[in-house]
């Protein structure tokens, strides 16, 4: 019996489990090894739609542009995708968690890559907006726009990879409608004033908080969480009041696996030196001298400065939880004190410096930003105030009927601009 040639095909009806009549198409393609294989596509609502789809497939086959779409589901292909990614372990763990929590158990995860549509993705995003939260204590509540957009970007990356591998004809996520960038923008940055920061530090020290020095260091240097948790005594020059930030803690926790703690290069990949003030230097020296007296092994050069009570590295999540506990208690004692997130201590450091007139270039170097533009974009709310000196200066220069400008005003404005 003669085998069909590869451009022949058929259209046939079938019944869904609910009894609804749908149509499928069948056609032949040639594999790279020369063998003919039959392929099927289902789900067409009427015969006309099915015949148009078959005709399009046959045209693509004759042109040599047909894509023999994979039968893998999104779940199955995502495993291959994640296994091939070359990113930081903590980043990969975050990707896997997002996918596992929000996609894997959904109908989208069980759908074949080739059958994922724009409409299905939009329905999935709308469902997440209604009741997509799954964290403890909030199950069934709306999922935030930023998280939904993260999920969308991840799904889009997986589908794009499949497209580049020649496994699907198009990336449906490119046509979908997730929350916009504006809707997913982070909440307005909250920072403390110098008075608020002093108030909290006084409360922390007077309450006997063993992490008081950690909070002082974060406020005094603008370090990231991973950077302070990776700081060693050898990184601190207490003779010249300089901290060298050369690495950051990497903490990777995946379901069913033991947590992995490692120390890697900083986010920018560069080593930076940060000058510290005399008070912070003295506090660090006091702690080191005390350790040398009672537990000298904890004061050695390779030892972490900020470890837990047992001399082991902090769990970053628990470290943030300890911060949250402290700031909540401080806010109960001082109701006007904003309850900042831990990372907002870094923002507070930068904002205080910029508002005091420190040049953005210096602030950028202290924070370890890749370039000054990052600093200007992130802290535009503080940089705006630096224009005050320029405005006052030009106003005085252009003032009518005033040839002799007050020298004190000019000196003050010029100083503000030159900073």
Beta strands, then each sheet from edge to edge (+ up, - down):
strand 1: 9-15
strand 2: 21-30
strand 3: 36-44
strand 4: 236-237
strand 5: 242-245
strand 6: 248-252
strand 7: 260-264
strand 8: 272-275
sheet 1: 1+ 2- 3+
sheet 2: 4+ 5- 8+
sheet 3: 6+ 7-
end
